[in-house]
Amino acid sequence: MLLAAGVVFEVIPSCIDETDFKAELTGADVASELAAAKAINVSVNRADAWVIGSDSVVSVGERMFDKPHTRDEAVEHLRFFSGKPMQLTSAVALARGGDLEWRHVETATLHVRGLSDEFIQTYLDAEWPEVGYTVGVFRLEARGVQLFSSIDGDYFTVLGMPLLPLLGALRERGLLPA
């Protein structure tokens, strides 16, 4: 998304253990705190750089979901999602020199249509293992769009980062042309 938007960046993974955050927080707080922690973690050793951190979480009802580790787990997730509204919360944060400077959180509701076992198997035949790297077992820009009957929320939030607010924050700081 950043590349397509013309933002010059370098990818540097953070050293954050997400398990602790997920154990202590819920929903939007998990995404927000993880995005901030990732940005702060990387920015500590890059004092002059603006660092973007982001994270997304999926919940259905009271249950939060992690990325599936196996295809069988992906099948279980999709069966659970079938016919239910899914909440996808994405957060983005900006940090500099170890200090959090800005963050934004958005939630989209994705209405999962009823999914037959046949559809789930055919879908995973085409999309696995790529969807195993996604928390909702889908890529909206690919066949994952077929999982939903409707979506309420911002497209970029569903892709994993509230891009428009981030671009605005970068412009406000003079990092992109206004």
GROMACS elastic network, one bead per residue, 0.5 to 0.9 nm:
[ bonds ]
;  ai    aj funct       b0    kb
    1     4     6  0.51713   500
    1     5     6  0.61412   500
    1     6     6  0.87621   500
    1     7     6  0.87620   500
    1   156     6  0.81854   500
    1   159     6  0.85456   500
    1   161     6  0.84598   500
    1   163     6  0.76645   500
    2     5     6  0.50194   500
    2     6     6  0.63413   500
    2     7     6  0.51958   500
    2     8     6  0.75396   500
    2     9     6  0.78095   500
    2   163     6  0.79511   500
    3     6     6  0.51856   500
    3     7     6  0.55326   500
    3     8     6  0.67804   500
    3     9     6  0.78711   500
    4     7     6  0.75813   500
    5   163     6  0.88895   500
    5   167     6  0.86360   500
    7   167     6  0.86809   500
    7   176     6  0.77722   500
   12    42     6  0.71467   500
   13    16     6  0.88858   500
   13    38     6  0.81246   500
   13    42     6  0.74742   500
   14    37     6  0.85431   500
   14    38     6  0.54111   500
   14    39     6  0.76335   500
   14    40     6  0.88538   500
   14    41     6  0.60700   500
   14    42     6  0.56181   500
   14    53     6  0.87177   500
   15    38     6  0.75538   500
   15    41     6  0.70128   500
   15    42     6  0.79531   500
   16    19     6  0.89001   500
   16    34     6  0.81106   500
   16    37     6  0.71612   500
   16    38     6  0.63591   500
   16    41     6  0.73371   500
   17    20     6  0.65387   500
   17    21     6  0.77883   500
   18    21     6  0.53911   500
   18    22     6  0.63002   500
   18    23     6  0.87303   500
   18    30     6  0.89800   500
   18    34     6  0.71141   500
   19    22     6  0.52270   500
   19    23     6  0.61805   500
   19    24     6  0.88227   500
   20    23     6  0.51630   500
   20    24     6  0.63665   500
   20    25     6  0.86049   500
   21    24     6  0.53868   500
   21    25     6  0.58932   500
   21    26     6  0.86026   500
   21    29     6  0.89238   500
   21    30     6  0.62278   500
   21    33     6  0.74722   500
   21    34     6  0.70082   500
   22    25     6  0.55093   500
   22    26     6  0.67956   500
   22    27     6  0.89155   500
   22    30     6  0.60919   500
   22    34     6  0.89121   500
   22    64     6  0.89967   500
   23    26     6  0.80317   500
   24    30     6  0.84098   500
   25    28     6  0.85896   500
   25    29     6  0.59721   500
   25    30     6  0.54562   500
   25    33     6  0.86317   500
   26    29     6  0.56549   500
   26    30     6  0.55061   500
   26    31     6  0.86104   500
   26    64     6  0.79658   500
   27    30     6  0.55763   500
   27    31     6  0.69824   500
   27    32     6  0.89454   500
   27    57     6  0.68364   500
   27    58     6  0.77725   500
   27    59     6  0.71250   500
   27    62     6  0.89673   500
   27    64     6  0.73543   500
   27    87     6  0.87295   500
   27    88     6  0.88470   500
   27    89     6  0.72149   500
   28    31     6  0.52916   500
   28    32     6  0.60620   500
   28    33     6  0.84719   500
   28    56     6  0.85671   500
   28    57     6  0.75165   500
   28    88     6  0.88289   500
   28    89     6  0.58123   500
   28    90     6  0.76647   500
   28    91     6  0.79061   500
   28   105     6  0.71230   500
   28   106     6  0.80291   500
   28   107     6  0.76556   500
   29    32     6  0.50744   500
   29    33     6  0.58433   500
   29    34     6  0.82507   500
   29   105     6  0.88953   500
   30    33     6  0.53612   500
   30    34     6  0.59292   500
   30    35     6  0.84150   500
   30    55     6  0.83876   500
   30    56     6  0.82955   500
   30    57     6  0.72895   500
   31    34     6  0.52594   500
   31    35     6  0.60223   500
   31    36     6  0.85706   500
   31    54     6  0.76062   500
   31    55     6  0.51470   500
   31    56     6  0.53081   500
   31    57     6  0.59358   500
   31    89     6  0.66397   500
   31    90     6  0.60653   500
   31    91     6  0.54428   500
   31    92     6  0.83192   500
   31   105     6  0.76888   500
   32    35     6  0.52841   500
   32    36     6  0.62399   500
   32    37     6  0.85807   500
   32    54     6  0.79934   500
   32    55     6  0.72873   500
   32    56     6  0.84873   500
   32    89     6  0.87700   500
   32    90     6  0.76544   500
   32    91     6  0.51408   500
   32    92     6  0.71094   500
   32    93     6  0.77761   500
   32   103     6  0.74550   500
   32   104     6  0.74555   500
   32   105     6  0.62817   500
   33    36     6  0.51217   500
   33    37     6  0.59521   500
   33    38     6  0.84992   500
   33    55     6  0.87264   500
   33    91     6  0.84569   500
   34    37     6  0.50043   500
   34    38     6  0.59927   500
   34    39     6  0.85287   500
   34    53     6  0.79749   500
   34    54     6  0.72438   500
   34    55     6  0.61932   500
   34    56     6  0.87312   500
   34    91     6  0.82819   500
   35    38     6  0.52983   500
   35    39     6  0.63054   500
   35    40     6  0.86741   500
   35    52     6  0.80895   500
   35    55     6  0.51096   500
   35    56     6  0.84107   500
   35    90     6  0.87562   500
   35    91     6  0.59921   500
   35    92     6  0.55384   500
   35    93     6  0.55962   500
   35    94     6  0.86342   500
   35   103     6  0.80810   500
   36    39     6  0.52262   500
   36    40     6  0.60745   500
   36    41     6  0.84199   500
   36    52     6  0.85273   500
   36    53     6  0.61706   500
   36    54     6  0.74642   500
   36    55     6  0.89106   500
   36    91     6  0.84827   500
   36    92     6  0.73328   500
   36    93     6  0.52012   500
   36    94     6  0.72740   500
   36    95     6  0.75048   500
   36   100     6  0.66297   500
   36   102     6  0.85433   500
   36   103     6  0.71000   500
   37    40     6  0.51389   500
   37    41     6  0.58556   500
   37    42     6  0.86145   500
   37    53     6  0.76183   500
   37    93     6  0.86510   500
   37   100     6  0.85291   500
   38    41     6  0.51308   500
   38    42     6  0.63548   500
   38    43     6  0.85437   500
   38    51     6  0.88262   500
   38    52     6  0.80792   500
   38    53     6  0.52080   500
   38    54     6  0.73065   500
   38    55     6  0.86689   500
   38    93     6  0.84415   500
   39    42     6  0.55009   500
   39    43     6  0.60330   500
   39    44     6  0.87358   500
   39    50     6  0.86875   500
   39    51     6  0.54295   500
   39    52     6  0.54023   500
   39    54     6  0.77112   500
   39    92     6  0.87750   500
   39    93     6  0.63740   500
   39    94     6  0.61753   500
   39    95     6  0.53990   500
   39    96     6  0.80639   500
   39    98     6  0.80614   500
   39    99     6  0.87575   500
   39   100     6  0.75367   500
   40    43     6  0.50462   500
   40    44     6  0.61731   500
   40    51     6  0.75978   500
   40    52     6  0.88108   500
   40    53     6  0.79773   500
   40    93     6  0.87619   500
   40    94     6  0.80120   500
   40    95     6  0.54472   500
   40    96     6  0.71637   500
   40    97     6  0.76217   500
   40    99     6  0.60923   500
   40   100     6  0.62045   500
   41    44     6  0.57386   500
   41    45     6  0.79870   500
   41    95     6  0.88423   500
   41    98     6  0.67994   500
   42    45     6  0.63029   500
   42    46     6  0.69735   500
   42    51     6  0.69448   500
   42    52     6  0.89009   500
   42    53     6  0.86049   500
   42    95     6  0.85518   500
   42    96     6  0.89460   500
   42    97     6  0.88595   500
   42    98     6  0.77628   500
   43    47     6  0.62118   500
   43    48     6  0.83462   500
   43    49     6  0.68273   500
   43    50     6  0.71266   500
   43    51     6  0.57632   500
   43    52     6  0.88318   500
   43    95     6  0.61692   500
   43    96     6  0.53835   500
   43    97     6  0.51720   500
   43    98     6  0.50780   500
   43    99     6  0.77574   500
   44    47     6  0.62063   500
   44    95     6  0.87840   500
   44    96     6  0.74264   500
   44    97     6  0.50434   500
   44    99     6  0.79152   500
   45    97     6  0.71974   500
   45    98     6  0.77735   500
   46    49     6  0.54550   500
   46    50     6  0.81677   500
   46    51     6  0.83719   500
   46    96     6  0.75986   500
   46    97     6  0.62632   500
   46    98     6  0.82930   500
   47    50     6  0.82101   500
   47    96     6  0.61855   500
   47    98     6  0.73052   500
   48    96     6  0.68081   500
   48    97     6  0.65519   500
   49    95     6  0.83992   500
   49    96     6  0.60371   500
   49    97     6  0.73297   500
   50    94     6  0.65669   500
   50    95     6  0.58613   500
   50    97     6  0.79994   500
   50   175     6  0.88374   500
   51    93     6  0.80065   500
   51    94     6  0.55118   500
   51    95     6  0.52032   500
   51    96     6  0.61858   500
   51    97     6  0.88665   500
   52    92     6  0.68864   500
   52    93     6  0.56098   500
   52    95     6  0.66928   500
   52   166     6  0.88562   500
   53    91     6  0.82314   500
   53    92     6  0.56283   500
   53    93     6  0.51189   500
   53    94     6  0.64842   500
   53    95     6  0.80014   500
   54    90     6  0.72824   500
   54    91     6  0.54486   500
   54    93     6  0.62700   500
   54   160     6  0.77681   500
   54   161     6  0.64612   500
   54   162     6  0.89460   500
   55    89     6  0.83271   500
   55    90     6  0.57652   500
   55    91     6  0.54955   500
   55    92     6  0.67658   500
   55   160     6  0.69515   500
   55   161     6  0.73243   500
   56    88     6  0.68692   500
   56    89     6  0.54334   500
   56    91     6  0.63261   500
   56    92     6  0.89881   500
   56   135     6  0.75677   500
   56   157     6  0.85926   500
   56   158     6  0.87467   500
   56   160     6  0.58518   500
   56   161     6  0.75577   500
   57    64     6  0.72608   500
   57    65     6  0.71660   500
   57    66     6  0.75739   500
   57    87     6  0.81132   500
   57    88     6  0.57728   500
   57    89     6  0.53213   500
   57    90     6  0.65997   500
   57    91     6  0.89679   500
   57   135     6  0.66946   500
   57   136     6  0.81877   500
   57   160     6  0.89675   500
   58    63     6  0.85330   500
   58    64     6  0.58304   500
   58    65     6  0.56181   500
   58    66     6  0.75757   500
   58    86     6  0.68130   500
   58    87     6  0.56321   500
   58    89     6  0.64515   500
   58    90     6  0.89131   500
   58   135     6  0.63910   500
   58   136     6  0.61232   500
   59    62     6  0.67010   500
   59    63     6  0.54034   500
   59    65     6  0.59259   500
   59    85     6  0.89444   500
   59    86     6  0.59270   500
   59    87     6  0.52270   500
   59    88     6  0.66436   500
   59    89     6  0.84464   500
   59   136     6  0.87155   500
   60    63     6  0.54752   500
   60    64     6  0.66086   500
   60    65     6  0.80156   500
   60    80     6  0.83734   500
   60    81     6  0.69257   500
   60    84     6  0.72306   500
   60    85     6  0.65210   500
   60    87     6  0.62117   500
   60    88     6  0.89125   500
   61    64     6  0.81550   500
   61    84     6  0.84805   500
   61    85     6  0.79973   500
   61    86     6  0.77207   500
   61    87     6  0.83289   500
   65    68     6  0.82772   500
   65    77     6  0.79894   500
   65   135     6  0.66388   500
   65   136     6  0.74516   500
   66    69     6  0.86388   500
   66   134     6  0.83711   500
   66   135     6  0.53608   500
   66   136     6  0.78901   500
   67    73     6  0.89824   500
   67    74     6  0.82020   500
   67   131     6  0.85209   500
   67   132     6  0.61594   500
   67   133     6  0.61324   500
   67   134     6  0.55575   500
   67   136     6  0.69705   500
   67   137     6  0.71106   500
   68    71     6  0.71780   500
   68    72     6  0.83260   500
   68    73     6  0.54033   500
   68    74     6  0.52281   500
   68    75     6  0.89029   500
   68    77     6  0.76966   500
   68   131     6  0.84821   500
   68   132     6  0.55262   500
   68   133     6  0.75684   500
   68   134     6  0.78517   500
   68   135     6  0.71628   500
   68   136     6  0.85604   500
   68   137     6  0.72768   500
   69    72     6  0.84147   500
   69    73     6  0.64650   500
   69    74     6  0.76068   500
   69   132     6  0.66793   500
   69   133     6  0.85487   500
   70    73     6  0.51502   500
   70    74     6  0.63505   500
   70    75     6  0.87855   500
   70   129     6  0.86743   500
   70   132     6  0.73044   500
   71    75     6  0.62806   500
   71    76     6  0.87231   500
   71   124     6  0.77224   500
   71   128     6  0.72885   500
   71   129     6  0.76815   500
   71   132     6  0.74984   500
   72    75     6  0.50603   500
   72    76     6  0.63932   500
   72    77     6  0.87610   500
   73    77     6  0.62249   500
   73    78     6  0.86651   500
   74    77     6  0.50608   500
   74    78     6  0.61821   500
   74    79     6  0.85722   500
   74   124     6  0.82598   500
   74   131     6  0.84666   500
   74   132     6  0.71903   500
   74   136     6  0.89541   500
   74   137     6  0.64854   500
   75    78     6  0.51940   500
   75    79     6  0.61300   500
   75    80     6  0.85857   500
   75   117     6  0.84884   500
   75   120     6  0.67679   500
   75   121     6  0.77175   500
   75   124     6  0.80911   500
   76    79     6  0.51672   500
   76    80     6  0.61814   500
   76    81     6  0.86571   500
   77    80     6  0.50900   500
   77    81     6  0.61421   500
   77    82     6  0.86501   500
   77   136     6  0.80717   500
   77   137     6  0.76392   500
   78    82     6  0.60826   500
   78   115     6  0.76721   500
   78   120     6  0.70891   500
   78   136     6  0.84359   500
   78   137     6  0.73656   500
   78   147     6  0.89398   500
   79    82     6  0.52351   500
   79    83     6  0.88431   500
   79   114     6  0.88462   500
   79   115     6  0.70636   500
   79   116     6  0.82208   500
   79   117     6  0.77738   500
   79   120     6  0.79713   500
   80    83     6  0.83912   500
   80    84     6  0.80806   500
   81    84     6  0.55637   500
   81    85     6  0.75152   500
   81    86     6  0.70572   500
   81   112     6  0.64013   500
   81   113     6  0.85359   500
   81   114     6  0.85002   500
   81   115     6  0.84684   500
   81   136     6  0.89972   500
   82    85     6  0.85952   500
   82   111     6  0.89587   500
   82   112     6  0.56872   500
   82   113     6  0.59645   500
   82   115     6  0.52635   500
   82   116     6  0.83074   500
   82   147     6  0.83907   500
   83   111     6  0.72998   500
   83   112     6  0.52065   500
   83   115     6  0.71463   500
   84   110     6  0.85425   500
   84   111     6  0.61116   500
   84   112     6  0.54311   500
   84   113     6  0.71599   500
   84   114     6  0.79977   500
   85   109     6  0.63613   500
   85   110     6  0.56553   500
   85   112     6  0.58473   500
   85   113     6  0.87009   500
   86   108     6  0.82105   500
   86   109     6  0.55910   500
   86   110     6  0.50487   500
   86   111     6  0.61473   500
   86   112     6  0.69008   500
   86   136     6  0.86464   500
   87   107     6  0.65834   500
   87   108     6  0.58871   500
   87   110     6  0.64223   500
   87   111     6  0.87956   500
   88   106     6  0.83911   500
   88   107     6  0.55404   500
   88   108     6  0.52873   500
   88   109     6  0.62972   500
   88   110     6  0.73972   500
   88   136     6  0.80534   500
   88   157     6  0.79296   500
   88   158     6  0.66581   500
   88   160     6  0.86029   500
   89   105     6  0.70358   500
   89   106     6  0.57042   500
   89   108     6  0.63933   500
   89   109     6  0.87257   500
   89   157     6  0.73334   500
   89   158     6  0.79083   500
   89   160     6  0.81751   500
   89   161     6  0.89720   500
   90   104     6  0.84944   500
   90   105     6  0.58443   500
   90   106     6  0.56157   500
   90   107     6  0.63576   500
   90   108     6  0.84036   500
   90   157     6  0.56469   500
   90   158     6  0.73692   500
   90   159     6  0.85575   500
   90   160     6  0.55830   500
   90   161     6  0.54782   500
   90   162     6  0.65569   500
   91   103     6  0.72053   500
   91   104     6  0.56346   500
   91   106     6  0.64459   500
   91   107     6  0.87106   500
   91   157     6  0.80974   500
   91   160     6  0.78898   500
   91   161     6  0.61273   500
   91   162     6  0.66178   500
   92   102     6  0.84354   500
   92   103     6  0.56010   500
   92   104     6  0.55036   500
   92   105     6  0.66286   500
   92   161     6  0.61617   500
   92   162     6  0.66163   500
   92   163     6  0.82885   500
   92   165     6  0.88562   500
   92   166     6  0.71252   500
   93   100     6  0.73471   500
   93   101     6  0.76346   500
   93   102     6  0.55851   500
   93   104     6  0.64625   500
   93   105     6  0.88158   500
   93   166     6  0.80638   500
   94    99     6  0.86590   500
   94   100     6  0.61596   500
   94   101     6  0.55579   500
   94   102     6  0.51193   500
   94   103     6  0.62302   500
   94   166     6  0.84589   500
   94   169     6  0.85090   500
   94   170     6  0.88235   500
   95    98     6  0.63632   500
   95    99     6  0.53511   500
   95   101     6  0.51273   500
   95   102     6  0.69923   500
   95   103     6  0.88417   500
   96    99     6  0.54033   500
   96   100     6  0.66764   500
   96   101     6  0.68915   500
   97   100     6  0.85285   500
  100   103     6  0.78228   500
  102   169     6  0.77401   500
  103   166     6  0.83826   500
  104   162     6  0.74229   500
  104   165     6  0.72111   500
  104   166     6  0.77619   500
  105   157     6  0.87849   500
  105   161     6  0.87336   500
  105   162     6  0.72354   500
  106   153     6  0.83160   500
  106   154     6  0.81777   500
  106   157     6  0.65445   500
  106   161     6  0.85762   500
  106   162     6  0.66693   500
  107   152     6  0.89521   500
  107   153     6  0.69189   500
  107   154     6  0.82500   500
  107   157     6  0.71162   500
  107   158     6  0.82385   500
  108   151     6  0.72192   500
  108   152     6  0.56247   500
  108   154     6  0.65957   500
  108   155     6  0.85303   500
  108   157     6  0.68860   500
  108   158     6  0.65499   500
  109   150     6  0.85332   500
  109   151     6  0.58508   500
  109   152     6  0.50764   500
  109   153     6  0.63752   500
  109   158     6  0.88384   500
  110   148     6  0.65241   500
  110   149     6  0.79774   500
  110   150     6  0.62579   500
  110   152     6  0.63192   500
  110   153     6  0.81434   500
  110   158     6  0.85932   500
  111   147     6  0.83340   500
  111   148     6  0.54462   500
  111   149     6  0.56960   500
  111   150     6  0.53398   500
  111   151     6  0.60289   500
  111   152     6  0.81964   500
  112   115     6  0.79888   500
  112   146     6  0.89660   500
  112   147     6  0.56296   500
  112   149     6  0.60517   500
  112   150     6  0.76204   500
  112   151     6  0.88166   500
  113   146     6  0.85970   500
  113   147     6  0.60999   500
  113   148     6  0.52378   500
  113   149     6  0.52852   500
  113   150     6  0.84116   500
  114   147     6  0.82456   500
  114   148     6  0.87032   500
  114   149     6  0.88955   500
  115   118     6  0.81928   500
  115   119     6  0.62598   500
  115   120     6  0.65891   500
  115   147     6  0.73710   500
  116   119     6  0.51392   500
  116   120     6  0.62814   500
  116   121     6  0.87286   500
  117   120     6  0.50215   500
  117   121     6  0.62048   500
  117   122     6  0.86037   500
  118   121     6  0.52858   500
  118   122     6  0.61887   500
  118   123     6  0.84559   500
  119   122     6  0.51260   500
  119   123     6  0.58488   500
  119   124     6  0.84676   500
  120   123     6  0.50718   500
  120   124     6  0.61071   500
  120   125     6  0.84841   500
  121   124     6  0.52009   500
  121   125     6  0.60213   500
  121   126     6  0.87251   500
  122   126     6  0.64756   500
  122   127     6  0.87075   500
  123   126     6  0.53452   500
  123   127     6  0.60541   500
  123   128     6  0.80656   500
  123   143     6  0.74006   500
  123   144     6  0.80767   500
  123   146     6  0.89192   500
  124   129     6  0.78963   500
  124   131     6  0.81278   500
  125   128     6  0.60367   500
  125   129     6  0.88214   500
  126   129     6  0.87912   500
  126   143     6  0.81647   500
  127   130     6  0.58427   500
  127   131     6  0.59750   500
  127   132     6  0.86411   500
  127   138     6  0.81264   500
  127   139     6  0.86148   500
  127   142     6  0.84598   500
  127   143     6  0.73287   500
  127   144     6  0.82158   500
  128   131     6  0.56180   500
  128   132     6  0.64829   500
  129   132     6  0.51917   500
  129   133     6  0.74828   500
  130   133     6  0.58674   500
  130   134     6  0.76621   500
  130   137     6  0.86791   500
  130   138     6  0.85291   500
  130   139     6  0.83772   500
  131   134     6  0.52113   500
  131   135     6  0.80939   500
  131   136     6  0.79750   500
  131   138     6  0.52672   500
  131   139     6  0.65249   500
  131   144     6  0.85554   500
  132   135     6  0.76229   500
  132   136     6  0.87648   500
  132   137     6  0.60829   500
  132   138     6  0.82697   500
  133   137     6  0.76239   500
  133   138     6  0.89474   500
  134   137     6  0.53084   500
  134   138     6  0.63507   500
  134   139     6  0.74016   500
  135   138     6  0.77418   500
  136   139     6  0.82802   500
  137   144     6  0.78556   500
  138   141     6  0.87895   500
  138   142     6  0.79605   500
  138   143     6  0.76216   500
  138   145     6  0.76502   500
  138   147     6  0.80379   500
  139   142     6  0.53439   500
  139   143     6  0.68197   500
  139   145     6  0.71474   500
  139   159     6  0.75058   500
  140   143     6  0.68710   500
  140   146     6  0.83740   500
  140   147     6  0.89079   500
  140   155     6  0.87934   500
  140   158     6  0.75115   500
  140   159     6  0.68044   500
  141   144     6  0.70841   500
  141   145     6  0.68448   500
  141   159     6  0.80166   500
  142   145     6  0.64178   500
  142   146     6  0.86255   500
  143   146     6  0.57667   500
  143   147     6  0.79952   500
  144   147     6  0.56009   500
  144   148     6  0.79554   500
  145   148     6  0.60202   500
  145   149     6  0.88041   500
  146   149     6  0.78536   500
  148   151     6  0.71254   500
  151   154     6  0.86306   500
  151   155     6  0.87686   500
  153   156     6  0.88400   500
  153   157     6  0.73482   500
  153   158     6  0.75662   500
  154   157     6  0.52451   500
  154   158     6  0.65090   500
  154   159     6  0.88770   500
  154   162     6  0.76198   500
  155   158     6  0.51937   500
  155   159     6  0.63884   500
  155   160     6  0.88969   500
  155   162     6  0.84548   500
  156   160     6  0.63515   500
  156   161     6  0.57305   500
  156   162     6  0.54853   500
  156   163     6  0.58215   500
  156   164     6  0.78375   500
  157   160     6  0.51329   500
  157   163     6  0.71688   500
  158   161     6  0.72686   500
  158   162     6  0.82248   500
  159   162     6  0.84104   500
  160   163     6  0.86927   500
  161   164     6  0.88554   500
  161   166     6  0.84068   500
  162   165     6  0.60666   500
  162   166     6  0.65150   500
  163   166     6  0.50546   500
  163   167     6  0.61242   500
  163   168     6  0.86388   500
  164   167     6  0.51569   500
  164   168     6  0.63029   500
  164   169     6  0.87303   500
  165   168     6  0.50209   500
  165   169     6  0.62140   500
  165   170     6  0.86810   500
  166   169     6  0.50161   500
  166   170     6  0.61889   500
  166   171     6  0.86213   500
  167   170     6  0.50660   500
  167   171     6  0.62006   500
  167   172     6  0.86411   500
  167   176     6  0.76772   500
  168   171     6  0.50909   500
  168   172     6  0.61677   500
  168   173     6  0.87439   500
  168   176     6  0.86707   500
  168   178     6  0.87951   500
  169   172     6  0.50583   500
  169   173     6  0.64149   500
  169   174     6  0.88150   500
  169   175     6  0.86321   500
  170   173     6  0.52536   500
  170   174     6  0.63980   500
  170   175     6  0.50685   500
  170   176     6  0.57681   500
  170   177     6  0.87988   500
  171   174     6  0.50166   500
  171   175     6  0.55459   500
  171   177     6  0.60962   500
  171   178     6  0.56483   500
  172   175     6  0.75448   500
  172   176     6  0.81190   500
  172   178     6  0.78706   500
  173   176     6  0.78182   500
  174   177     6  0.66590   500
  174   178     6  0.76024   500
  175   178     6  0.89831   500
